[in-house]
Amino acid sequence: MREDILEGLKKEVYGRCQKETNKFGMGCYYHIEAVVKNAGILAGHYGADKEIVMIAAWLHDIASVTDYSMYRQHHIYGAEMAYHMLKEYHYEDEKTALVQKCIKNHRGSVPLEKCSLEETCVADADAISHFDSVPSLLHLAYVGKGMGIEEGREFVINKLKRSFQKLSPESAGYYKNKFENVMEVLGA
């Protein structure tokens, strides 16, 4: 495991998330941290290459936090940015290509086929990360969107249901209890 890369990317992502130009604020950093955590868990569960998965998880939203104008295609721009960032670490070209595929295919809202266990781990970790960020989602609903109590609760419930539906069948089974527990807390 290339700890130097993982630590360097963590610092880089944190720094970019702190900038005023990051339209998502620090909540995005906590989302990325949750993706990294869950990607590592899923890599162990699936027997995927944990190094590839963890690096891709740190970089999956790098384009969005760097420049909001890249948001709609952040999976494409992010893969390109990852190539250049990993070159600086002299990371192997073959592994860099695998990281790029994970980033390109991480979005549940863009129906792209996951061709490897690593891609599935990153995409599923991105979706399930919202269950680790319920306070941020509630803040978004109530403060960011100015919703009332019930409207905000429904917004979060629907967001979490959509996220759960994006999971691969095996990951949905793996995270079923987490989903049910969060839904119970939200009164769904």
Accessible surface in RSA format (square Angstrom, percent):
REM  Atomic radii and reference values for relative SASA: ProtOr
REM  Chains: A
REM  Algorithm: Lee & Richards
REM  Probe-radius: 1.40
REM  Slices: 20
REM RES _ NUM      All-atoms   Total-Side   Main-Chain    Non-polar    All polar
REM                ABS   REL    ABS   REL    ABS   REL    ABS   REL    ABS   REL
RES MET A   1   111.79  57.9  43.36  28.7  68.43 162.9  45.25  38.5  66.55  88.2
RES ARG A   2    72.42  30.4  70.31  35.8   2.11   5.0  41.09  56.2  31.32  19.0
RES GLU A   3   103.33  59.3 100.42  76.0   2.91   6.9  56.57 109.4  46.76  38.2
RES ASP A   4    78.30  54.8  61.46  61.2  16.84  39.8  49.49 116.5  28.81  28.7
RES ILE A   5     0.00   0.0   0.00   0.0   0.00   0.0   0.00   0.0   0.00   0.0
RES LEU A   6    15.17   8.5  14.14  10.1   1.04   2.6  14.50  10.2   0.67   1.8
RES GLU A   7    87.44  50.2  87.44  66.2   0.00   0.0  37.97  73.4  49.47  40.4
RES GLY A   8    19.27  23.8   0.00   N/A  19.27  23.8  15.09  41.4   4.18   9.4
RES LEU A   9     0.84   0.5   0.84   0.6   0.00   0.0   0.84   0.6   0.00   0.0
RES LYS A  10    78.90  38.5  78.90  48.4   0.00   0.0  28.07  25.3  50.83  54.1
RES LYS A  11   149.41  72.9 137.79  84.5  11.62  27.7  87.55  78.8  61.87  65.9
RES GLU A  12    68.71  39.4  62.58  47.3   6.13  14.6  14.28  27.6  54.43  44.4
RES VAL A  13     0.58   0.4   0.58   0.5   0.00   0.0   0.58   0.5   0.00   0.0
RES TYR A  14    88.25  41.2  88.25  50.2   0.00   0.0  53.54  40.2  34.71  42.8
RES GLY A  15    29.29  36.1   0.00   N/A  29.29  36.1  26.44  72.6   2.85   6.4
RES ARG A  16    43.82  18.4  43.28  22.1   0.54   1.3   8.93  12.2  34.89  21.1
RES CYS A  17     2.10   1.6   0.00   0.0   2.10   4.9   0.00   0.0   2.10   2.3
RES GLN A  18   104.58  58.5  77.47  56.6  27.11  64.5  19.03  40.5  85.55  64.9
RES LYS A  19   125.68  61.3 115.37  70.8  10.32  24.6  70.90  63.8  54.78  58.4
RES GLU A  20   179.59 103.1 144.82 109.6  34.77  82.8  65.58 126.8 114.01  93.1
RES THR A  21    92.82  66.0  80.83  81.9  11.99  28.6  82.47 110.8  10.36  15.7
RES ASN A  22     8.27   5.7   0.00   0.0   8.27  19.9   0.88   2.1   7.39   7.1
RES LYS A  23   150.85  73.6 114.18  70.1  36.68  87.3  62.68  56.4  88.18  93.9
RES PHE A  24    78.17  39.1  53.41  33.1  24.77  64.4  59.70  36.2  18.47  52.9
RES GLY A  25    32.07  39.5   0.00   N/A  32.07  39.5  31.24  85.7   0.83   1.9
RES MET A  26    52.29  27.1  45.76  30.3   6.52  15.5  45.76  38.9   6.52   8.6
RES GLY A  27    33.48  41.3   0.00   N/A  33.48  41.3  21.86  60.0  11.62  26.0
RES CYS A  28    14.59  11.0   8.46   9.4   6.14  14.4   5.74  14.6   8.85   9.5
RES TYR A  29     7.72   3.6   7.72   4.4   0.00   0.0   4.46   3.4   3.26   4.0
RES TYR A  30   117.44  54.8 112.85  64.2   4.59  11.9  77.19  58.0  40.26  49.6
RES HIS A  31    26.99  14.8  26.73  18.6   0.26   0.7  21.37  22.0   5.63   6.5
RES ILE A  32     0.11   0.1   0.11   0.1   0.00   0.0   0.11   0.1   0.00   0.0
RES GLU A  33    64.22  36.9  59.59  45.1   4.64  11.0  17.32  33.5  46.90  38.3
RES ALA A  34     9.68   8.9   6.01   9.3   3.66   8.3   9.32  13.1   0.35   0.9
RES VAL A  35     0.00   0.0   0.00   0.0   0.00   0.0   0.00   0.0   0.00   0.0
RES VAL A  36    11.60   7.6  11.60  10.5   0.00   0.0  11.60  10.1   0.00   0.0
RES LYS A  37   105.63  51.5  94.14  57.8  11.49  27.4  72.41  65.2  33.22  35.4
RES ASN A  38     0.53   0.4   0.53   0.5   0.00   0.0   0.00   0.0   0.53   0.5
RES ALA A  39     0.00   0.0   0.00   0.0   0.00   0.0   0.00   0.0   0.00   0.0
RES GLY A  40     7.85   9.7   0.00   N/A   7.85   9.7   4.91  13.5   2.94   6.6
RES ILE A  41    72.57  41.3  60.74  45.3  11.82  28.5  68.16  49.1   4.41  12.0
RES LEU A  42     0.00   0.0   0.00   0.0   0.00   0.0   0.00   0.0   0.00   0.0
RES ALA A  43     1.05   1.0   0.04   0.1   1.01   2.3   0.36   0.5   0.69   1.8
RES GLY A  44    60.29  74.4   0.00   N/A  60.29  74.4  37.84 103.8  22.45  50.3
RES HIS A  45    77.43  42.3  45.21  31.4  32.22  82.4  40.91  42.2  36.52  42.5
RES TYR A  46    33.70  15.7  12.83   7.3  20.87  54.3  17.18  12.9  16.52  20.4
RES GLY A  47    63.22  78.0   0.00   N/A  63.22  78.0  34.22  93.9  29.00  64.9
RES ALA A  48    13.21  12.1   0.00   0.0  13.21  30.0   1.33   1.9  11.88  31.5
RES ASP A  49    58.72  41.1  46.43  46.2  12.29  29.1  24.07  56.6  34.65  34.6
RES LYS A  50    94.47  46.1  90.08  55.3   4.39  10.4  36.05  32.4  58.42  62.2
RES GLU A  51    15.63   9.0  14.17  10.7   1.45   3.5   8.56  16.6   7.06   5.8
RES ILE A  52     0.18   0.1   0.18   0.1   0.00   0.0   0.18   0.1   0.00   0.0
RES VAL A  53     0.00   0.0   0.00   0.0   0.00   0.0   0.00   0.0   0.00   0.0
RES MET A  54    30.80  16.0  30.80  20.4   0.00   0.0  30.80  26.2   0.00   0.0
RES ILE A  55     0.00   0.0   0.00   0.0   0.00   0.0   0.00   0.0   0.00   0.0
RES ALA A  56     0.00   0.0   0.00   0.0   0.00   0.0   0.00   0.0   0.00   0.0
RES ALA A  57     0.00   0.0   0.00   0.0   0.00   0.0   0.00   0.0   0.00   0.0
RES TRP A  58    15.31   6.1  15.26   7.4   0.05   0.1  10.39   5.5   4.92   8.0
RES LEU A  59     0.00   0.0   0.00   0.0   0.00   0.0   0.00   0.0   0.00   0.0
RES HIS A  60     0.00   0.0   0.00   0.0   0.00   0.0   0.00   0.0   0.00   0.0
RES ASP A  61    14.98  10.5  14.98  14.9   0.00   0.0   1.87   4.4  13.12  13.1
RES ILE A  62     0.14   0.1   0.00   0.0   0.14   0.3   0.14   0.1   0.00   0.0
RES ALA A  63     0.00   0.0   0.00   0.0   0.00   0.0   0.00   0.0   0.00   0.0
RES SER A  64     4.57   3.9   3.99   5.3   0.58   1.3   3.49   7.4   1.08   1.5
RES VAL A  65     1.63   1.1   0.00   0.0   1.63   3.9   0.00   0.0   1.63   4.4
RES THR A  66    47.68  33.9  31.74  32.2  15.94  38.0  34.53  46.4  13.16  19.9
RES ASP A  67    60.87  42.6  56.33  56.1   4.54  10.7  13.36  31.4  47.51  47.4
RES TYR A  68   104.88  49.0  99.47  56.6   5.40  14.1  58.43  43.9  46.44  57.3
RES SER A  69    96.33  81.4  56.87  75.9  39.46  90.9  54.28 115.6  42.05  58.9
RES MET A  70    34.05  17.6  33.69  22.3   0.36   0.9  27.34  23.2   6.71   8.9
RES TYR A  71    84.01  39.2  83.93  47.8   0.08   0.2  42.07  31.6  41.94  51.7
RES ARG A  72   194.58  81.7 186.69  95.2   7.89  18.8  66.78  91.3 127.79  77.5
RES GLN A  73    90.13  50.4  89.41  65.3   0.72   1.7  30.68  65.3  59.45  45.1
RES HIS A  74    10.59   5.8  10.59   7.4   0.00   0.0   8.37   8.6   2.22   2.6
RES HIS A  75     8.56   4.7   8.56   5.9   0.00   0.0   2.15   2.2   6.41   7.5
RES ILE A  76    76.23  43.4  74.86  55.8   1.36   3.3  74.86  53.9   1.36   3.7
RES TYR A  77    92.69  43.3  92.33  52.5   0.36   0.9  45.86  34.5  46.83  57.7
RES GLY A  78     0.00   0.0   0.00   N/A   0.00   0.0   0.00   0.0   0.00   0.0
RES ALA A  79     0.13   0.1   0.13   0.2   0.00   0.0   0.13   0.2   0.00   0.0
RES GLU A  80   103.71  59.5 100.04  75.7   3.67   8.7  29.10  56.3  74.61  60.9
RES MET A  81    37.00  19.2  34.06  22.5   2.94   7.0  36.79  31.3   0.22   0.3
RES ALA A  82     0.00   0.0   0.00   0.0   0.00   0.0   0.00   0.0   0.00   0.0
RES TYR A  83    82.63  38.6  82.63  47.0   0.00   0.0  51.91  39.0  30.71  37.9
RES HIS A  84   106.40  58.1 103.58  72.0   2.81   7.2  70.33  72.5  36.07  42.0
RES MET A  85    23.23  12.0  21.93  14.5   1.30   3.1  22.79  19.4   0.44   0.6
RES LEU A  86     0.02   0.0   0.00   0.0   0.02   0.1   0.02   0.0   0.00   0.0
RES LYS A  87    86.35  42.1  79.09  48.5   7.27  17.3  52.77  47.5  33.58  35.8
RES GLU A  88   139.70  80.2 112.16  84.9  27.55  65.6  43.46  84.1  96.24  78.6
RES TYR A  89    60.54  28.3  53.39  30.4   7.15  18.6  40.87  30.7  19.66  24.2
RES HIS A  90   161.29  88.2 137.22  95.4  24.08  61.6  99.36 102.4  61.93  72.1
RES TYR A  91     6.87   3.2   0.12   0.1   6.75  17.6   0.12   0.1   6.75   8.3
RES GLU A  92    90.36  51.9  82.19  62.2   8.17  19.5  52.48 101.5  37.87  30.9
RES ASP A  93    91.54  64.1  80.67  80.3  10.88  25.7  35.85  84.4  55.70  55.5
RES GLU A  94   146.67  84.2 138.67 104.9   8.00  19.1  56.91 110.1  89.76  73.3
RES LYS A  95    68.18  33.3  68.18  41.8   0.00   0.0  35.05  31.5  33.13  35.3
RES THR A  96     4.36   3.1   4.36   4.4   0.00   0.0   2.61   3.5   1.76   2.7
RES ALA A  97    43.78  40.2  41.75  64.4   2.03   4.6  42.73  60.2   1.04   2.8
RES LEU A  98    75.77  42.2  74.67  53.4   1.10   2.8  74.84  52.6   0.94   2.5
RES VAL A  99     0.00   0.0   0.00   0.0   0.00   0.0   0.00   0.0   0.00   0.0
RES GLN A 100    32.94  18.4  32.94  24.1   0.00   0.0   3.83   8.1  29.12  22.1
RES LYS A 101   105.48  51.5 105.35  64.6   0.12   0.3  53.38  48.0  52.10  55.5
RES CYS A 102     0.57   0.4   0.57   0.6   0.00   0.0   0.00   0.0   0.57   0.6
RES ILE A 103     0.00   0.0   0.00   0.0   0.00   0.0   0.00   0.0   0.00   0.0
RES LYS A 104    86.60  42.2  86.60  53.1   0.00   0.0  33.99  30.6  52.61  56.0
RES ASN A 105    21.11  14.6  20.97  20.3   0.14   0.3   0.14   0.3  20.97  20.3
RES HIS A 106     1.34   0.7   1.08   0.7   0.26   0.7   0.00   0.0   1.34   1.6
RES ARG A 107    32.40  13.6  30.75  15.7   1.66   3.9   4.80   6.6  27.60  16.7
RES GLY A 108    38.70  47.7   0.00   N/A  38.70  47.7  12.22  33.5  26.48  59.3
RES SER A 109    74.27  62.8  42.03  56.1  32.23  74.3  42.40  90.3  31.87  44.6
RES VAL A 110    36.69  24.1  35.74  32.4   0.95   2.3  36.39  31.6   0.30   0.8
RES PRO A 111   131.16  95.6  98.68  90.0  32.49 118.1 110.02  90.8  21.15 131.4
RES LEU A 112    68.14  37.9  59.25  42.4   8.88  22.3  62.18  43.7   5.96  16.0
RES GLU A 113   141.91  81.5 119.99  90.8  21.92  52.2  49.17  95.1  92.74  75.7
RES LYS A 114    64.52  31.5  41.62  25.5  22.90  54.5  30.18  27.2  34.33  36.6
RES CYS A 115    98.66  74.6  61.55  68.7  37.11  87.2  31.80  80.6  66.86  72.1
RES SER A 116    36.05  30.5  23.21  31.0  12.84  29.6  31.97  68.1   4.09   5.7
RES LEU A 117    85.68  47.7  80.94  57.9   4.74  11.9  81.29  57.1   4.40  11.8
RES GLU A 118    29.27  16.8  29.27  22.1   0.00   0.0   3.54   6.8  25.73  21.0
RES GLU A 119     3.10   1.8   3.10   2.3   0.00   0.0   0.41   0.8   2.69   2.2
RES THR A 120    21.82  15.5  21.61  21.9   0.21   0.5   8.46  11.4  13.36  20.2
RES CYS A 121     0.00   0.0   0.00   0.0   0.00   0.0   0.00   0.0   0.00   0.0
RES VAL A 122     0.00   0.0   0.00   0.0   0.00   0.0   0.00   0.0   0.00   0.0
RES ALA A 123     9.32   8.6   5.09   7.9   4.23   9.6   5.18   7.3   4.14  11.0
RES ASP A 124     4.70   3.3   4.61   4.6   0.09   0.2   0.09   0.2   4.61   4.6
RES ALA A 125     0.00   0.0   0.00   0.0   0.00   0.0   0.00   0.0   0.00   0.0
RES ASP A 126    21.59  15.1  21.59  21.5   0.00   0.0   0.34   0.8  21.25  21.2
RES ALA A 127     7.03   6.5   3.27   5.1   3.76   8.6   6.66   9.4   0.37   1.0
RES ILE A 128     0.26   0.1   0.06   0.0   0.20   0.5   0.26   0.2   0.00   0.0
RES SER A 129     0.00   0.0   0.00   0.0   0.00   0.0   0.00   0.0   0.00   0.0
RES HIS A 130    31.08  17.0  31.06  21.6   0.01   0.0  18.41  19.0  12.66  14.7
RES PHE A 131     9.72   4.9   0.00   0.0   9.72  25.3   0.00   0.0   9.72  27.8
RES ASP A 132    49.29  34.5  16.06  16.0  33.24  78.6  16.12  37.9  33.18  33.1
RES SER A 133    13.62  11.5   9.69  12.9   3.94   9.1  11.84  25.2   1.78   2.5
RES VAL A 134    22.21  14.6  22.00  19.9   0.21   0.5  22.00  19.1   0.21   0.6
RES PRO A 135   101.09  73.7  93.38  85.1   7.71  28.0  96.35  79.5   4.74  29.5
RES SER A 136    48.66  41.1  38.01  50.7  10.65  24.5  23.63  50.3  25.02  35.1
RES LEU A 137    13.65   7.6  13.57   9.7   0.08   0.2  13.65   9.6   0.00   0.0
RES LEU A 138    47.11  26.2  47.11  33.7   0.00   0.0  47.11  33.1   0.00   0.0
RES HIS A 139   110.57  60.4 104.74  72.8   5.84  14.9  74.69  77.0  35.88  41.8
RES LEU A 140    74.80  41.7  72.67  52.0   2.13   5.4  74.75  52.5   0.05   0.1
RES ALA A 141     0.00   0.0   0.00   0.0   0.00   0.0   0.00   0.0   0.00   0.0
RES TYR A 142    66.77  31.2  53.92  30.7  12.85  33.4  46.82  35.2  19.95  24.6
RES VAL A 143   101.55  66.8  79.21  71.7  22.34  53.8  83.33  72.4  18.22  49.4
RES GLY A 144    57.71  71.2   0.00   N/A  57.71  71.2  24.65  67.6  33.06  74.0
RES LYS A 145   109.49  53.4  77.47  47.5  32.01  76.2  32.55  29.3  76.94  82.0
RES GLY A 146    63.07  77.8   0.00   N/A  63.07  77.8  30.06  82.5  33.01  73.9
RES MET A 147    39.18  20.3  27.97  18.5  11.20  26.7  29.61  25.2   9.56  12.7
RES GLY A 148    42.67  52.6   0.00   N/A  42.67  52.6  37.42 102.7   5.25  11.8
RES ILE A 149   134.78  76.7 129.35  96.4   5.44  13.1 129.35  93.1   5.44  14.8
RES GLU A 150    95.72  55.0  92.83  70.2   2.89   6.9  63.27 122.4  32.45  26.5
RES GLU A 151   104.31  59.9  94.26  71.3  10.04  23.9  42.61  82.4  61.70  50.4
RES GLY A 152     0.00   0.0   0.00   N/A   0.00   0.0   0.00   0.0   0.00   0.0
RES ARG A 153    57.88  24.3  57.88  29.5   0.00   0.0  28.59  39.1  29.28  17.7
RES GLU A 154    69.77  40.1  69.77  52.8   0.00   0.0  32.69  63.2  37.08  30.3
RES PHE A 155    45.00  22.5  37.81  23.4   7.19  18.7  43.96  26.7   1.04   3.0
RES VAL A 156     0.00   0.0   0.00   0.0   0.00   0.0   0.00   0.0   0.00   0.0
RES ILE A 157     4.30   2.4   4.30   3.2   0.00   0.0   4.30   3.1   0.00   0.0
RES ASN A 158    67.21  46.4  66.10  63.9   1.11   2.7  13.20  31.8  54.02  52.2
RES LYS A 159    47.80  23.3  47.80  29.3   0.00   0.0  15.43  13.9  32.37  34.5
RES LEU A 160     0.00   0.0   0.00   0.0   0.00   0.0   0.00   0.0   0.00   0.0
RES LYS A 161    86.91  42.4  86.13  52.8   0.78   1.8  39.61  35.7  47.30  50.4
RES ARG A 162   116.53  48.9 114.77  58.5   1.76   4.2  59.39  81.2  57.14  34.6
RES SER A 163     1.02   0.9   0.79   1.1   0.23   0.5   0.15   0.3   0.87   1.2
RES PHE A 164    32.81  16.4  31.16  19.3   1.65   4.3  31.27  19.0   1.53   4.4
RES GLN A 165   142.06  79.4 109.70  80.2  32.36  77.1  43.40  92.4  98.66  74.8
RES LYS A 166    84.24  41.1  53.17  32.6  31.07  74.0  36.25  32.6  47.99  51.1
RES LEU A 167    13.86   7.7   0.03   0.0  13.83  34.8   0.03   0.0  13.83  37.2
RES SER A 168    28.67  24.2  21.30  28.4   7.38  17.0  28.15  59.9   0.53   0.7
RES PRO A 169   122.05  89.0 105.76  96.4  16.29  59.2 113.09  93.4   8.96  55.7
RES GLU A 170    96.64  55.5  83.36  63.1  13.28  31.6  42.73  82.6  53.91  44.0
RES SER A 171     0.00   0.0   0.00   0.0   0.00   0.0   0.00   0.0   0.00   0.0
RES ALA A 172    22.16  20.4  21.09  32.6   1.07   2.4  21.50  30.3   0.66   1.7
RES GLY A 173    51.25  63.2   0.00   N/A  51.25  63.2  33.40  91.7  17.85  40.0
RES TYR A 174   100.31  46.8  68.79  39.1  31.52  82.0  48.64  36.6  51.68  63.7
RES TYR A 175    12.96   6.1  12.17   6.9   0.79   2.1  12.96   9.7   0.00   0.0
RES LYS A 176   108.49  52.9 108.49  66.6   0.00   0.0  62.35  56.1  46.14  49.1
RES ASN A 177   108.78  75.0 106.95 103.4   1.83   4.4  24.06  57.9  84.72  81.9
RES LYS A 178    56.02  27.3  49.72  30.5   6.31  15.0  42.69  38.4  13.33  14.2
RES PHE A 179    35.96  18.0  35.96  22.3   0.00   0.0  35.96  21.8   0.00   0.0
RES GLU A 180    77.17  44.3  70.99  53.7   6.18  14.7  34.18  66.1  42.99  35.1
RES ASN A 181    88.23  60.8  85.98  83.1   2.25   5.4  23.17  55.8  65.06  62.9
RES VAL A 182    22.89  15.1  21.97  19.9   0.92   2.2  22.88  19.9   0.01   0.0
RES MET A 183    13.75   7.1  13.75   9.1   0.00   0.0  13.75  11.7   0.00   0.0
RES GLU A 184   133.95  76.9 117.95  89.2  16.00  38.1  45.09  87.2  88.86  72.6
RES VAL A 185   128.06  84.3  96.68  87.5  31.39  75.6 104.02  90.4  24.04  65.2
RES LEU A 186    16.19   9.0  11.34   8.1   4.85  12.2  15.06  10.6   1.13   3.0
RES GLY A 187    56.69  69.9   0.00   N/A  56.69  69.9  33.31  91.4  23.38  52.4
RES ALA A 188    68.12  62.6   3.74   5.8  64.38 146.4  37.60  53.0  30.52  80.8
END  Absolute sums over single chains surface
CHAIN  1 A     9569.0       7771.5       1797.4       5356.9       4212.1
END  Absolute sums over all chains
TOTAL          9569.0       7771.5       1797.4       5356.9       4212.1
